[in-house]
Amino acid sequence: MLTLAQRFLNFKAPYLNTLNSVVFPFYVLHQSALIILCFMLRPFNFCPVVELFLITVGTWGACAAITLVVMRFDALRPLLGIKIKNNYSPTIKKAGYILGMLLILPLAYQLVF
């Protein structure tokens, strides 16, 4: 697979940077979207083929929609591991780091104690 990818996919294209930046958010979101979708579709008792199609399309659609929304707002981009587009002043960066630490502090406290 790696040899074939190196042979046929080794080129520069403008859309590759965007697609590469979207891989990690899809990886982070797909399991949650899959579980929620399976839970929501369970009462309907669809046949397996229809259920597979709905789960596959729904998971991809949910991941794509959430990723596209998050990519529009710089403040949300780090939540899914996407680089921030704009270059902000050091004061704003420090405020963001402090806010992030304050948001994670209760979880860290629960893990330690």
Summary of the structure (lengths in Angstrom):
residues: 113
radius of gyration: 19.1
end to end distance: 46.0
largest distance: 56.0
contacts: 230
relative contact order: 0.09
helix: 80%
strand: 0%
